Amino acid sequence: MKVIMHSSISLDGSLLGFEVDMAAHYRIAGSYKADIHLIGSNTAIEGLKLFSVRIPKEQEKDFIKPKRDRKLPLWVIPDTAGKLKGKLHALRRFDLCRDIVILTGNSTPKGYLRYLTERNYDWHYMGNQPFYYSHVLELLAKEYGARTILTDTGKTLNGILLNSGLVDEISLLVHPLIVGKKPFPLFDDVRADVELSLKKSKSLGKGRLWLVYKVIRPGKTGK
Ligand SMILES: NC(=O)c1ccc[n+]([C@@H]2O[C@H](COP(=O)([O-])OP(=O)(O)OC[C@H]3O[C@@H](n4cnc5c(N)ncnc54)[C@H](OP(=O)(O)O)[C@@H]3O)[C@@H](O)[C@H]2O)c1
C-alpha cells in the first residue's frame, strides 16, 4: 500500500488564499491512478461550494449505487459528525468518483447512519475517536483491495497522516506567489521532523513547479 499526499500550495506553503490551478492539480492527481482518494470532510464541503452553486434536490437515482468504471477512485471521507448529511448525493453525482464511502466513529449521530444506509452508501465504523488511520488503511486494503491512496484534503487530515508515519510520498504543485497574510499552512500540524528525498522536480510553465518527495524517515508522533 502506498499513500501519496497531494496538495497545491503557495511558495510559503499555504493551501488557501490564492487561485489553485485546478486543471493542473487534478491532472497530477489523476496521473497516480489511485484506487482511493481520501478526502477530508471540510475539503468535501468546500469542494461542493466551489463546484455546485447549490445542492440539487435529491432524486430516486441518488439512492442507488452508481455503476461506473472500476478504474475510477472511490472517494473515502471521514465524517464522524455527519456534516455531509443532505449533501452527499451532490458528491456522488461527480462522474470522476466510483462512489462515496464514509468513515464514522463513536460520536456519529444515529440519524446520519440511517441516512447513509437508506441511500446505499458504504460506511465503516472506525471505533472511538480519534481513530487510528493505520486501521483505516488496513480496512481499505481488505474491503476494497486498495493499493494506492491519494489524499485530497486540508492540513488537518494530512497532518494526522504525517504524524502517524503513514505517508510514503508528498506531491506538491507549487504556485508562484506568497500568500503572506492569513495563510493556511499545509504543514502547520506536523509535530516532528519528516526526512525527505527529492524524487521529481518539473516545471509546468507559468512559474508553477511540481515537486515530488519520497518520505525516507517519517516523523511519527502518535496515531
Ligand atoms: N490547496 C489544496 O491543494 C487543497 C486541497 C484540499 C483542501 N484544501 C482546503 O483545505 C481546507 C480544509 O482543510 P481542513 O484542514 O480544515 O480540513 P480537512 O483536512 O479537509 O478535513 C479534516 C478531516 O480530518 C478528520 N479529522 C479531524 N480530526 C481528526 C482526528 N483527531 N482523528 C481522525 N480524523 C480527524 C475530519 O473528520 P471528521 O469530520 O470526522 O472530524 C475530517 O474528515 C478547505 O478550505 C479546502 O479548500 C486545499
The ligand as an SDF file (V2000), in Angstrom:
LIG
                    3D

 48 52  0  0  0  0  0  0  0  0999 V2000
   -4.7640   23.7100   -1.9610 N   0  0  0  0  0  0  0  0  0  0  0  0
   -5.0690   22.4180   -1.9030 C   0  0  0  0  0  0  0  0  0  0  0  0
   -4.4210   21.5720   -2.5550 O   0  0  0  0  0  0  0  0  0  0  0  0
   -6.1870   21.9420   -1.0290 C   0  0  0  0  0  0  0  0  0  0  0  0
   -6.5290   20.5800   -1.0560 C   0  0  0  0  0  0  0  0  0  0  0  0
   -7.5530   20.1440   -0.2320 C   0  0  0  0  0  0  0  0  0  0  0  0
   -8.2030   21.0360    0.6140 C   0  0  0  0  0  0  0  0  0  0  0  0
   -7.8580   22.3500    0.6170 N   0  0  0  0  0  0  0  0  0  0  0  0
   -8.5710   23.2880    1.5130 C   0  0  0  0  0  0  0  0  0  0  0  0
   -8.3440   22.9100    2.8610 O   0  0  0  0  0  0  0  0  0  0  0  0
   -9.4570   23.3170    3.6560 C   0  0  0  0  0  0  0  0  0  0  0  0
   -9.8980   22.1950    4.5600 C   0  0  0  0  0  0  0  0  0  0  0  0
   -8.8410   21.7500    5.3490 O   0  0  0  0  0  0  0  0  0  0  0  0
   -9.0080   21.3450    6.8800 P   0  0  0  0  0  0  0  0  0  0  0  0
   -7.6410   21.1300    7.4210 O   0  0  0  0  0  0  0  0  0  0  0  0
   -9.9090   22.3310    7.5550 O   0  0  0  0  0  0  0  0  0  0  0  0
   -9.8450   20.0170    6.8620 O   0  0  0  0  0  0  0  0  0  0  0  0
   -9.7750   18.6030    6.0830 P   0  0  0  0  0  0  0  0  0  0  0  0
   -8.4040   18.0420    6.1410 O   0  0  0  0  0  0  0  0  0  0  0  0
  -10.4350   18.7590    4.7640 O   0  0  0  0  0  0  0  0  0  0  0  0
  -10.7600   17.7760    6.9910 O   0  0  0  0  0  0  0  0  0  0  0  0
  -10.3740   17.3010    8.2490 C   0  0  0  0  0  0  0  0  0  0  0  0
  -10.6140   15.7890    8.2660 C   0  0  0  0  0  0  0  0  0  0  0  0
   -9.8580   15.2090    9.2870 O   0  0  0  0  0  0  0  0  0  0  0  0
  -10.7150   14.4060   10.0780 C   0  0  0  0  0  0  0  0  0  0  0  0
  -10.2360   14.5040   11.4600 N   0  0  0  0  0  0  0  0  0  0  0  0
  -10.1000   15.6050   12.1850 C   0  0  0  0  0  0  0  0  0  0  0  0
   -9.5670   15.3190   13.3990 N   0  0  0  0  0  0  0  0  0  0  0  0
   -9.3880   14.0200   13.4160 C   0  0  0  0  0  0  0  0  0  0  0  0
   -8.8570   13.1390   14.3620 C   0  0  0  0  0  0  0  0  0  0  0  0
   -8.4020   13.5740   15.5360 N   0  0  0  0  0  0  0  0  0  0  0  0
   -8.7950   11.8400   14.0460 N   0  0  0  0  0  0  0  0  0  0  0  0
   -9.2750   11.4040   12.8700 C   0  0  0  0  0  0  0  0  0  0  0  0
   -9.7580   12.2000   11.8940 N   0  0  0  0  0  0  0  0  0  0  0  0
   -9.8280   13.5010   12.1780 C   0  0  0  0  0  0  0  0  0  0  0  0
  -12.0860   15.0090    9.9500 C   0  0  0  0  0  0  0  0  0  0  0  0
  -13.0540   14.0540   10.2050 O   0  0  0  0  0  0  0  0  0  0  0  0
  -14.3910   14.4670   10.9810 P   0  0  0  0  0  0  0  0  0  0  0  0
  -15.2350   15.2530   10.0490 O   0  0  0  0  0  0  0  0  0  0  0  0
  -14.9510   13.1530   11.3340 O   0  0  0  0  0  0  0  0  0  0  0  0
  -13.9670   15.2800   12.1770 O   0  0  0  0  0  0  0  0  0  0  0  0
  -12.0810   15.4540    8.5080 C   0  0  0  0  0  0  0  0  0  0  0  0
  -12.5020   14.4630    7.6220 O   0  0  0  0  0  0  0  0  0  0  0  0
  -10.5530   23.7020    2.6820 C   0  0  0  0  0  0  0  0  0  0  0  0
  -10.7260   25.1070    2.6810 O   0  0  0  0  0  0  0  0  0  0  0  0
  -10.0620   23.2230    1.3370 C   0  0  0  0  0  0  0  0  0  0  0  0
  -10.4980   24.0180    0.2720 O   0  0  0  0  0  0  0  0  0  0  0  0
   -6.8650   22.8310   -0.1940 C   0  0  0  0  0  0  0  0  0  0  0  0
  1  2  1  0
  2  3  2  0
  2  4  1  0
  4  5  1  0
  4 48  2  0
  5  6  2  0
  6  7  1  0
  7  8  2  0
  8  9  1  0
  8 48  1  0
  9 10  1  0
  9 46  1  0
 10 11  1  0
 11 12  1  0
 11 44  1  0
 12 13  1  0
 13 14  1  0
 14 15  2  0
 14 16  1  0
 14 17  1  0
 17 18  1  0
 18 19  2  0
 18 20  1  0
 18 21  1  0
 21 22  1  0
 22 23  1  0
 23 24  1  0
 23 42  1  0
 24 25  1  0
 25 26  1  0
 25 36  1  0
 26 27  1  0
 26 35  1  0
 27 28  2  0
 28 29  1  0
 29 30  1  0
 29 35  2  0
 30 31  1  0
 30 32  2  0
 32 33  1  0
 33 34  2  0
 34 35  1  0
 36 37  1  0
 36 42  1  0
 37 38  1  0
 38 39  2  0
 38 40  1  0
 38 41  1  0
 42 43  1  0
 44 45  1  0
 44 46  1  0
 46 47  1  0
M  CHG  2   8   1  16  -1
M  END
$$$$
